[in-house]
């Protein structure tokens, strides 16, 4: 009988043990499934961010190519202008040489005219002498005939030179017209070039003013808050120590911390959503959880994420958040110890354990990339 009872007890023990192990295995499978699901979600988010970065990079590459082609076009236009200037200079030299030639030919014509005038005078004298001593001056008549022949030759040369002068004058006029056209074209190209440079400078100034929006928003936020709430002077973010809000290792908000958190939130977020200098540029309000480096990364990531969600859930439950329709603006994320605060290269663990409330502006990533490109130039 005792053997039977011992056998039953042993069977019950092993059945219970098997049930316990099956339960533990089921719990272990659930944990593995949760970790895999979390990993898949994180990978999906990383792929989305990588796609966005690729799109921004492609956009910047296209703009850089456009700027390069524009610079090449401007360089080509400048080279054309220089070539035309050289051509004009060469034509000026040719004109000067032509004018010198004309001057020399004109001097020759003047000499010929003087000679012709002298010949005519001499001819008149000879005619008078021929009438007086026609029979006595046979040799003089021969000389007269010879001289007439020379005179005829000179007259032919004068006509030829006159025709050449007319042709040269016509050529000079044509070249003057061509030179005037080239000068007008050159002035037009220089005007277009100056206009293009002015336009590029204006566009660069506009982009610079856009990239300065973050600084203007932070300045307006500081002016609005004054000494009521301390914010980061560069990013404009608000930091609250996790030691005030949570117990160690917990993501449950302390009741005593809720009043102070409500007051700080309403002052900070109120300035963001009501100030006319800030509201038009506001895109998102981000609640970030941060931890120190104690413990594993996944543990701290989960803790920081849960703390960020806890703060966001509490803030969204406030009447202030509902009145100003803040829910569509708010997002929460955990950063673990990725953004730990260091002093002289050493982690400040108390300061690293914190909740940050920050804001993101519309097109902030694109403006940041444009600003880096302009600074690089």
Buried (B, 14 or more C-beta within 10 A) or exposed (E): EEEEEEEEEEEEEEEEEEEEEEEEEEEEEEEEEEEEEBEEEEEEEEEEEEEEEEEBEEEBEEEEEEEEEEEEEBEEBEEEBEEBEEEBEEBEEEBEEBEEEBEEBEEEBEEBEEBBEEBEEEBEEBEEBBEEEEEEBEEBEEEBEEBEEEBEEBEEEBEEBEEBBEEBEEEBEEBEEEBEEBEEEBEEBEEEBEEBEEEBEEEEEEBEEBBEBBEEBBBBBBEBBEEEBEBEEEEBBBBBBBEBBBEEEBBEBBEEBBEEBBEBBBBBBBBBBEBEEBEEBBEBBBBBBBBBBBEEEEEBBBBBBBBBBBBBEBBBEBEBBEEBEBEEBBEBBBBBBEEBBEEEEEBEBEBBBBBBBBBBBEBBEBBEBBBEBEEEE
